[in-house]
Amino acid sequence: MSVTDLRTAVTRAADWSAEHPWSALSLWLGGVAVSLTAGALSLDTPVDALLGDASAQDATWYVLLGSGTVLLLLIALFAAVVPALVSLWVTLSIMALATGWWAVVARLLPDRRPAACVLALVTILGAALGTTSCVLHLRSARPARRSGADRSQGSGTAGGSGHRVLLSSCVTVAVVCGLYIPGDALLSTVATGVLLTVAAVLLASVTVLPAVTARFGRHLGRPRLPVLWRFSYRLGPPRLWPLLLRPGVRHPRWTLAGSMVLHTAMALPLLWCPSQLLAPPTALPPDAVAFDGCGVTAPSVVAMAASAVLLAFAALTAVFRSAPAAVVVTVPGALAAVSACGLSAPLLRLWKPEPAPGSWGLNTPATWAPLIGFVLALALSVLLLRAAVLRVVAHRAAGMAPREAAARAVTRTSDDMTATAVILCTVFLLGERLGPAQVGRVCVVLMVCVVLTVTLVRALTLPSLATLVAGSRWWSRSATRQQGYCSVRSRPNTPDSWARAAQDGHSTRPGPAPHRAGTWRRQT
C-alpha cells in the first residue's frame, strides 16, 4: 500500500466517522475495552512488581493528579468546559489503548518483558500526543462551528485533520525506527511503545474525534468562561510575531549565523558528557548484567543519532515531495534536539543531582538514555515545525516572495504551535515530577527541546533558513519538478484541487508573478 492509498483510506475512515458518529463511538469504546482486557491478560508480571517502589494507590493518585492538572490547562486553552472534558476523555482512552497494545506486543516479543520505565514513557507520550491531537482537531473545527456547517462539511474538515495526523505519524514513525538499528532490547521496546502510541493517536483522529465533532459540534464551545474566551477566540493574526521575525527575514544570513552560534554554545556540554553518561552506573539491580559498556561508545551514539536525522529527512522529503522543504524542517529540528541534550546536561546536575539510574529493567544499563532523549526530541521538534514549513511551501507555490512566505507562515501557525508547546511542557513536567527517575531525565530533555523550538528556532533559525532556501535555485528546480509530477497525475484544475494541493505541499495552479522583495517590508 502506497502513501496515497493510505491517505485515501484515512480520509474515507474520517468521513465515515463524521457521517455515522454513534457507530464510530461504539467501535472506539469497544476497541479500548478489548485492548485493556487483552493487555491485562497478557501481563505475567504482578502489578506491584511492575510498578516497583510505587504502589497501586500511588499510581492511581498520580493519574488523578495529572488528569486534574491537564483538565485545568485545557479549560484555560479552550475557555470552555465541554471541549476540555472531551479532550481529556479522548486522551485517557488513547493512553489506555496504547498501554493495552504495548502489553500484548511485549508479551509476544522474546526477551521484551514489560518494564515500569517503558510503561511510564508510553503513558506520558500517549498523554502528550493525544492531548495535542485533540486540541488541534477541535481548534481546526472551530471555524466550521462558527459558520454553522452541516455534517457533510464537517466530514471534509475531519478528512483534512486526519490527513495532517497521518503525515505527522509517518514522519514520527520514520524517526523512531532509528532506535531499532542498534538491536538493543531497551531501544527496541521503547521504539515499539512509541509506534503503538502513534498508531493509537492516528486511530483516534479518524474515529472518535470526527464523530464527537460531528455529533456535538455546536455544543463544544459551551459554556464559555467570562474572561478567557476573549483571548481564546481572538480574531486576526498575532501582532508580536511579525516584529520578532523581522531580523530573520530581513537579514537571513546574519540571523542564521547568530542562531548557529547559540546552538553550538548550548551543545558544548556534550563534549564533556560522554565520559559521565557512559561511565559505570553507581548501582545496578541484582538481575542486571555486569557493566562492560554494552558496546556503547560516543561514536556509536553519534552514528545512531545521525541515522535518525537521515530517516527524518527521507520521511519529510516523501511528505513534502521536496528536498529543500525537508532541509528547512530537518536542520532546525536536529539543532533543537542537540541543543536540548547539551543544555539538559548541566540543568540535570543542578535540578536532579542524584546519581544516574542504573538500569531500565531490561538487563540493559542506562547508557542508551541520551540516544532515546535525542530521537524523541527530534521527533517532537519536527512535528512542531512541519506545519509552518508546509505553509511556506503553499505560499511559495502561490507566488509569494520568500521573505513574505516565511514570515506569514510562522505568524499564521504561532497560535497552534504555542498551544501545543504549553501542553507538551505541562505533560512532560508532570512526567518528571510523578514518573520514575529514568523517565524523568528524558522528560527534562523533551521539555527543553520544546521550549527551544518555539522560541529560538521559531524566531531566528526557521525564518532565516526558510528565507534563504526558498529563494534559492534549488527550491525553484524542486518546484518545477513538483509541477511536472502534478501534471503527470492529471489533477483537476479547480479551486478545490488548489486547496487540497496546498495542504499536500504542492500546487497545480499557475501562480501570479512573484512579489517584489520589498513588498513584505512595505506592508508591515
C-alpha positions as CSV (number, residue, x, y, z in Angstrom):
1,M,0.0,0.0,0.0
2,S,1.4,3.4,-1.0
3,V,1.2,6.6,0.9
4,T,-1.6,7.8,-1.5
5,D,-3.7,4.8,-0.8
6,L,-3.1,5.1,2.9
7,R,-4.2,8.8,2.7
8,T,-7.3,7.8,0.8
9,A,-8.2,5.2,3.4
10,V,-7.7,7.6,6.3
11,T,-9.8,10.3,4.6
12,R,-12.6,7.8,4.0
13,A,-12.5,6.5,7.5
14,A,-12.7,10.0,8.9
15,D,-15.6,10.9,6.6
16,W,-17.4,7.7,7.6
17,S,-16.9,8.5,11.3
18,A,-18.3,12.0,10.8
19,E,-21.4,10.6,9.0
20,H,-22.0,7.8,11.5
21,P,-20.9,9.3,14.8
22,W,-22.7,6.8,17.1
23,S,-21.3,3.8,15.3
24,A,-17.8,5.3,15.4
25,L,-18.0,5.9,19.1
26,S,-19.3,2.4,19.8
27,L,-16.3,0.9,17.8
28,W,-13.9,3.1,19.7
29,L,-15.2,2.2,23.1
30,G,-15.3,-1.5,22.2
31,G,-11.7,-1.3,20.9
32,V,-10.5,0.3,24.1
33,A,-12.2,-2.3,26.3
34,V,-10.8,-5.2,24.2
35,S,-7.3,-3.6,24.3
36,L,-7.4,-3.2,28.1
37,T,-8.7,-6.7,28.6
38,A,-6.1,-8.2,26.4
39,G,-3.3,-6.2,28.0
40,A,-4.3,-7.2,31.5
41,L,-4.4,-10.9,30.5
42,S,-1.0,-10.6,28.7
43,L,0.8,-9.3,31.8
44,D,2.6,-12.2,33.5
45,T,4.3,-9.8,35.9
46,P,2.4,-8.8,39.1
47,V,1.3,-5.2,39.3
48,D,3.3,-4.5,42.4
49,A,6.5,-5.9,40.8
50,L,5.8,-3.9,37.6
51,L,5.3,-0.6,39.5
52,G,8.4,-1.1,41.6
53,D,8.7,1.1,44.6
54,A,5.3,2.8,43.9
55,S,2.1,1.1,45.0
56,A,-1.2,0.8,43.1
57,Q,-2.6,3.5,45.3
58,D,0.2,5.9,44.5
59,A,-0.1,5.2,40.8
60,T,-3.9,6.0,40.9
61,W,-3.1,9.2,42.8
62,Y,-0.6,10.2,40.2
63,V,-3.1,9.6,37.4
64,L,-5.8,11.6,39.1
65,L,-3.4,14.5,39.9
66,G,-2.1,14.6,36.3
67,S,-5.6,14.4,34.9
68,G,-6.8,17.3,37.0
69,T,-3.8,19.4,36.0
70,V,-4.3,18.7,32.3
71,L,-8.0,19.4,32.7
72,L,-7.4,22.9,34.1
73,L,-4.9,23.6,31.3
74,L,-7.4,22.6,28.7
75,I,-10.2,24.7,30.2
76,A,-7.8,27.7,30.1
77,L,-6.9,27.0,26.4
78,F,-10.5,26.4,25.2
79,A,-12.1,28.9,27.6
80,A,-14.9,26.3,27.8
81,V,-15.6,23.3,29.9
82,V,-17.2,20.8,27.4
83,P,-14.2,20.7,24.9
84,A,-11.8,20.3,27.8
85,L,-13.7,17.3,29.2
86,V,-14.0,15.7,25.7
87,S,-10.2,16.2,25.1
88,L,-9.4,14.7,28.5
89,W,-11.6,11.7,27.9
90,V,-10.2,11.0,24.4
91,T,-6.6,11.4,25.8
92,L,-7.3,8.9,28.6
93,S,-8.8,6.4,26.1
94,I,-5.7,6.8,23.9
95,M,-3.4,6.1,26.8
96,A,-5.5,3.0,27.7
97,L,-5.5,1.8,24.1
98,A,-1.7,2.2,23.7
99,T,-0.9,0.7,27.0
100,G,-3.0,-2.4,26.2
101,W,-1.4,-2.8,22.8
102,W,2.0,-2.5,24.3
103,A,1.4,-5.1,27.0
104,V,0.2,-7.6,24.3
105,V,3.2,-6.9,22.0
106,A,5.7,-7.0,24.9
107,R,4.4,-10.5,25.8
108,L,4.7,-11.7,22.2
109,L,8.3,-10.4,21.6
110,P,11.1,-12.6,23.1
111,D,13.1,-11.0,25.9
112,R,10.9,-7.9,25.9
113,R,9.1,-8.4,29.2
114,P,7.1,-5.3,30.4
115,A,9.2,-2.8,32.4
116,A,7.9,0.1,34.6
117,C,10.0,2.7,32.9
118,V,8.9,1.8,29.4
119,L,5.3,1.7,30.6
120,A,5.6,5.2,32.2
121,L,7.2,6.5,29.0
122,V,4.5,5.1,26.8
123,T,1.8,6.6,29.1
124,I,3.5,10.1,29.1
125,L,3.9,10.1,25.3
126,G,0.3,9.0,24.9
127,A,-0.9,11.8,27.1
128,A,1.2,14.4,25.3
129,L,0.4,13.3,21.7
130,G,-3.2,12.5,22.5
131,T,-3.9,15.9,24.1
132,T,-2.1,17.7,21.3
133,S,-4.1,15.9,18.7
134,C,-7.4,16.6,20.4
135,V,-6.7,20.3,20.9
136,L,-5.5,20.8,17.3
137,H,-8.5,18.9,15.9
138,L,-11.0,20.9,17.9
139,R,-9.3,24.2,17.1
140,S,-9.3,23.4,13.4
141,A,-13.1,22.6,13.6
142,R,-13.9,25.9,15.4
143,P,-14.4,28.0,12.2
144,A,-16.9,25.4,10.9
145,R,-18.8,25.5,14.1
146,R,-19.0,29.3,14.0
147,S,-20.4,29.3,10.4
148,G,-23.0,26.6,11.3
149,A,-21.6,24.0,8.9
150,D,-23.6,20.8,8.4
151,R,-22.4,17.3,8.8
152,S,-21.2,16.9,5.2
153,Q,-18.9,20.0,5.5
154,G,-17.8,18.6,8.9
155,S,-16.7,15.4,7.3
156,G,-14.5,17.4,4.9
157,T,-12.8,19.0,7.9
158,A,-12.4,15.6,9.6
159,G,-10.7,14.2,6.5
160,G,-8.3,17.1,6.3
161,S,-7.4,16.8,10.0
162,G,-6.9,13.0,9.6
163,H,-4.6,13.7,6.6
164,R,-2.5,16.0,8.7
165,V,-2.2,13.5,11.5
166,L,-1.3,10.8,9.0
167,L,1.6,12.8,7.6
168,S,2.8,13.6,11.1
169,S,2.5,10.0,12.1
170,C,4.6,8.9,9.1
171,V,7.4,11.3,10.0
172,T,7.3,10.2,13.6
173,V,7.4,6.5,12.7
174,A,10.4,7.1,10.4
175,V,12.4,8.9,13.1
176,V,11.6,6.4,15.9
177,C,12.6,3.5,13.7
178,G,16.2,4.6,14.1
179,L,16.0,3.1,17.6
180,Y,15.8,-0.4,16.0
181,I,19.2,-0.1,14.3
182,P,21.4,-0.9,17.4
183,G,19.4,-4.1,18.1
184,D,19.3,-3.3,21.8
185,A,16.4,-4.7,23.9
186,L,15.8,-1.3,25.6
187,L,15.7,0.7,22.4
188,S,13.5,-1.8,20.6
189,T,11.0,-1.8,23.4
190,V,10.9,2.0,23.6
191,A,10.5,2.2,19.8
192,T,7.7,-0.3,19.9
193,G,5.9,1.6,22.6
194,V,6.2,4.9,20.7
195,L,5.0,3.4,17.5
196,L,1.9,1.9,19.2
197,T,1.2,5.2,20.8
198,V,1.4,7.0,17.4
199,A,-1.0,4.3,16.0
200,A,-3.5,4.9,18.8
201,V,-3.4,8.7,18.2
202,L,-3.9,8.1,14.4
203,L,-6.8,5.8,15.1
204,A,-8.4,8.3,17.4
205,S,-8.1,11.1,14.8
206,V,-10.1,9.1,12.2
207,T,-12.7,7.6,14.5
208,V,-13.6,9.3,17.8
209,L,-12.6,12.9,17.1
210,P,-14.6,13.3,13.9
211,A,-17.5,11.5,15.5
212,V,-17.5,13.8,18.5
213,T,-17.1,16.9,16.4
214,A,-19.9,15.9,14.0
215,R,-22.4,14.9,16.7
216,F,-21.7,17.6,19.4
217,G,-20.1,20.3,17.3
218,R,-22.3,23.2,18.2
219,H,-22.1,22.3,21.9
220,L,-18.3,22.0,22.1
221,G,-17.8,25.7,22.7
222,R,-20.1,25.9,25.7
223,P,-20.3,27.1,28.4
224,R,-17.8,29.8,27.8
225,L,-15.7,31.3,30.6
226,P,-16.4,35.0,31.0
227,V,-12.9,36.4,30.6
228,L,-10.7,33.7,29.0
229,W,-12.9,33.3,25.9
230,R,-11.9,36.7,24.6
231,F,-8.3,35.6,24.4
232,S,-9.1,32.2,23.1
233,Y,-11.4,33.4,20.3
234,R,-9.1,36.2,19.1
235,L,-9.7,37.3,15.6
236,G,-6.9,38.3,13.2
237,P,-3.2,37.4,13.1
238,P,-0.9,37.9,16.0
239,R,0.9,41.2,16.4
240,L,4.0,40.2,18.3
241,W,5.5,37.7,15.9
242,P,5.8,40.0,12.8
243,L,8.1,42.1,15.0
244,L,10.1,39.2,16.2
245,L,10.6,37.8,12.7
246,R,11.9,41.0,11.1
247,P,15.6,40.3,11.8
248,G,15.3,36.7,10.4
249,V,13.6,37.7,7.1
250,R,15.4,41.0,6.5
251,H,19.0,39.7,7.3
252,P,18.7,35.9,7.0
253,R,22.4,35.2,6.6
254,W,23.5,37.1,9.8
255,T,20.5,35.8,11.7
256,L,21.2,32.2,10.7
257,A,24.9,32.6,11.6
258,G,24.0,34.0,15.0
259,S,21.5,31.2,15.8
260,M,24.1,28.6,14.8
261,V,26.5,30.2,17.3
262,L,23.8,30.0,20.0
263,H,23.1,26.4,19.2
264,T,26.8,25.5,19.3
265,A,27.2,27.2,22.6
266,M,24.3,25.2,24.1
267,A,25.6,21.9,22.7
268,L,29.1,22.4,24.1
269,P,28.4,20.5,27.3
270,L,28.0,17.3,25.2
271,L,31.8,17.3,24.8
272,W,32.2,16.6,28.4
273,C,29.1,14.4,28.9
274,P,30.2,11.1,27.2
275,S,32.6,10.3,30.0
276,Q,29.8,10.7,32.5
277,L,27.0,9.2,30.6
278,L,28.9,6.1,29.5
279,A,30.5,5.5,32.9
280,P,29.5,2.5,35.1
281,P,26.3,3.3,37.0
282,T,26.5,3.6,40.7
283,A,24.0,0.9,41.4
284,L,22.7,-1.9,39.2
285,P,19.7,-4.1,40.0
286,P,20.5,-7.7,41.1
287,D,19.3,-9.2,37.8
288,A,21.3,-6.9,35.6
289,V,24.3,-8.0,33.7
290,A,27.8,-6.8,34.6
291,F,28.6,-3.4,33.1
292,D,31.0,-3.6,30.3
293,G,29.9,-0.6,28.3
294,C,27.4,-2.9,26.3
295,G,29.2,-1.8,23.1
296,V,28.0,1.8,23.7
297,T,30.6,4.4,22.9
298,A,30.3,8.1,22.0
299,P,30.9,7.4,18.2
300,S,28.2,4.8,18.2
301,V,25.7,7.2,19.9
302,V,26.6,9.9,17.3
303,A,26.1,7.4,14.5
304,M,22.7,6.3,15.7
305,A,21.7,10.0,16.1
306,A,22.8,10.7,12.6
307,S,20.8,7.8,11.2
308,A,17.7,9.2,13.0
309,V,18.3,12.6,11.3
310,L,18.7,10.9,7.9
311,L,15.5,8.9,8.4
312,A,13.7,12.2,9.3
313,F,15.0,13.9,6.2
314,A,13.9,11.0,4.0
315,A,10.4,10.9,5.5
316,L,10.0,14.7,5.2
317,T,11.2,14.5,1.5
318,A,8.5,12.0,0.8
319,V,5.8,14.0,2.6
320,F,6.7,17.4,1.0
321,R,7.9,15.9,-2.3
322,S,10.6,18.5,-2.0
323,A,14.2,18.0,-0.6
324,P,14.6,21.8,0.1
325,A,11.5,21.9,2.3
326,A,12.7,18.8,4.1
327,V,16.0,20.5,4.8
328,V,14.2,23.5,6.2
329,V,12.5,21.2,8.8
330,T,15.3,18.7,9.5
331,V,18.1,21.1,10.1
332,P,16.3,23.3,12.7
333,G,14.8,20.2,14.3
334,A,18.2,18.5,14.7
335,L,19.8,21.7,16.0
336,A,17.0,22.0,18.6
337,A,17.4,18.3,19.7
338,V,21.2,18.6,20.0
339,S,20.9,21.9,21.9
340,A,18.3,20.4,24.2
341,C,20.6,17.4,25.0
342,G,23.6,19.8,25.7
343,L,21.6,22.2,27.8
344,S,19.9,19.5,29.8
345,A,23.3,18.1,31.0
346,P,24.2,21.0,33.4
347,L,20.5,21.5,34.1
348,L,20.1,17.9,35.3
349,R,23.2,18.3,37.5
350,L,21.5,21.3,39.3
351,W,17.9,20.0,39.2
352,K,18.5,16.3,39.8
353,P,21.9,15.9,41.5
354,E,21.2,12.3,42.5
355,P,23.3,9.6,40.7
356,A,22.1,8.4,37.2
357,P,19.8,5.4,37.4
358,G,21.4,2.1,36.8
359,S,19.0,0.2,34.6
360,W,15.7,0.5,32.8
361,G,14.7,-3.0,33.9
362,L,15.6,-4.9,30.8
363,N,19.1,-6.1,31.8
364,T,20.5,-3.1,30.0
365,P,22.3,-0.2,31.8
366,A,21.1,3.3,31.1
367,T,23.8,4.0,28.6
368,W,21.4,4.4,25.7
369,A,19.3,7.1,27.5
370,P,20.9,10.0,25.7
371,L,20.0,8.5,22.3
372,I,16.4,8.0,23.5
373,G,16.2,11.6,24.5
374,F,17.7,12.8,21.3
375,V,15.4,10.7,19.0
376,L,12.2,11.7,20.8
377,A,13.3,15.4,21.0
378,L,14.0,15.3,17.2
379,A,10.5,13.8,16.6
380,L,8.8,16.4,18.6
381,S,10.7,19.3,17.1
382,V,9.9,18.1,13.6
383,L,6.3,17.8,14.5
384,L,6.2,21.4,15.7
385,L,8.0,22.8,12.7
386,R,6.3,20.8,9.9
387,A,3.1,22.8,9.8
388,A,4.9,26.1,9.4
389,V,7.1,24.8,6.6
390,L,4.0,23.3,4.9
391,R,2.6,26.8,4.8
392,V,5.8,28.2,3.4
393,V,5.6,25.6,0.5
394,A,2.0,26.6,-0.2
395,H,2.7,30.4,-0.1
396,R,5.7,30.0,-2.4
397,A,3.6,27.9,-4.8
398,A,1.1,30.8,-4.8
399,G,3.8,33.2,-5.9
400,M,4.8,35.0,-2.7
401,A,8.3,36.3,-2.1
402,P,10.5,34.2,0.2
403,R,10.5,36.8,2.9
404,E,6.8,37.2,2.9
405,A,6.1,33.5,2.7
406,A,8.4,32.7,5.7
407,A,7.0,35.5,7.9
408,R,3.4,34.8,7.1
409,A,3.8,31.0,7.6
410,V,5.3,31.4,11.0
411,T,2.8,34.0,12.0
412,R,-0.2,32.0,11.0
413,T,0.9,28.9,12.8
414,S,2.0,30.7,16.0
415,D,-1.2,30.1,18.0
416,D,-1.4,26.4,17.3
417,M,2.3,26.0,18.0
418,T,2.2,27.9,21.2
419,A,-0.8,25.9,22.5
420,T,1.0,22.6,21.5
421,A,4.1,23.7,23.3
422,V,2.2,24.6,26.5
423,I,0.5,21.2,26.5
424,L,3.7,19.3,25.9
425,C,5.7,21.1,28.6
426,T,2.9,20.6,31.1
427,V,2.7,16.9,30.4
428,F,6.5,16.4,30.5
429,L,6.7,18.4,33.7
430,L,4.1,16.1,35.3
431,G,6.1,13.1,34.0
432,E,9.3,14.4,35.5
433,R,7.6,15.0,38.9
434,L,5.5,11.9,39.1
435,G,7.3,9.3,36.9
436,P,10.4,7.2,37.5
437,A,13.8,8.8,37.7
438,Q,14.9,7.4,34.4
439,V,11.9,8.7,32.5
440,G,12.1,12.0,34.4
441,R,15.5,12.7,32.9
442,V,14.2,12.0,29.4
443,C,11.2,14.3,30.1
444,V,13.6,17.1,31.0
445,V,15.3,16.8,27.7
446,L,12.0,16.8,25.8
447,M,10.8,19.8,27.8
448,V,13.9,21.8,27.0
449,C,13.7,20.9,23.3
450,V,10.1,22.1,23.1
451,V,11.0,25.4,24.7
452,L,13.9,25.9,22.3
453,T,11.8,25.0,19.3
454,V,9.1,27.5,20.0
455,T,11.4,30.3,21.0
456,L,14.9,30.3,19.4
457,V,14.2,28.1,16.5
458,R,10.9,29.6,15.6
459,A,12.1,33.2,15.9
460,L,15.5,33.0,14.3
461,T,16.6,29.7,12.8
462,L,13.5,28.7,10.9
463,P,12.6,32.0,9.2
464,S,16.2,32.8,8.2
465,L,16.8,29.3,6.8
466,A,13.4,29.3,5.1
467,T,14.0,32.7,3.5
468,L,17.4,31.6,2.2
469,V,16.4,28.2,0.9
470,A,13.0,29.3,-0.5
471,G,14.8,32.0,-2.6
472,S,17.4,29.7,-4.0
473,R,17.6,28.0,-7.4
474,W,17.4,24.6,-5.6
475,W,13.9,25.4,-4.4
476,S,12.9,26.7,-7.9
477,R,14.1,23.5,-9.6
478,S,12.2,21.4,-7.0
479,A,9.0,23.4,-7.5
480,T,9.3,22.8,-11.3
481,R,9.7,19.1,-10.7
482,Q,6.6,19.2,-8.4
483,Q,4.5,20.8,-11.1
484,G,5.7,18.2,-13.6
485,Y,4.7,15.5,-11.2
486,C,1.3,17.0,-10.6
487,S,0.7,17.4,-14.4
488,V,1.5,13.7,-14.9
489,R,-1.1,12.7,-12.2
490,S,-3.6,15.0,-14.1
491,R,-5.1,16.7,-11.1
492,P,-8.3,18.7,-11.9
493,N,-7.7,22.4,-12.3
494,T,-10.4,23.7,-9.9
495,P,-10.3,25.8,-6.8
496,D,-11.0,22.8,-4.6
497,S,-8.0,21.0,-6.1
498,W,-5.8,24.1,-5.4
499,A,-6.8,24.0,-1.8
500,R,-6.1,20.3,-1.5
501,A,-2.8,20.7,-3.3
502,A,-1.8,23.5,-0.9
503,Q,-2.4,21.1,2.0
504,D,-0.4,18.4,0.3
505,G,2.6,20.7,-0.2
506,H,2.4,21.3,-4.0
507,S,0.2,23.2,-6.4
508,T,-1.2,22.7,-9.8
509,R,-2.4,26.3,-10.1
510,P,-0.2,28.6,-12.2
511,G,0.6,31.3,-9.6
512,P,0.8,35.0,-10.3
513,A,4.0,36.9,-10.8
514,P,6.3,36.8,-7.8
515,H,6.1,39.8,-5.4
516,R,8.9,42.2,-5.2
517,A,11.5,41.8,-2.5
518,G,10.3,44.9,-0.6
519,T,6.6,44.0,-0.6
520,W,6.5,42.5,2.8
521,R,8.5,45.3,4.3
522,R,6.1,47.9,3.0
523,Q,3.0,46.0,4.2
524,T,4.3,45.8,7.7
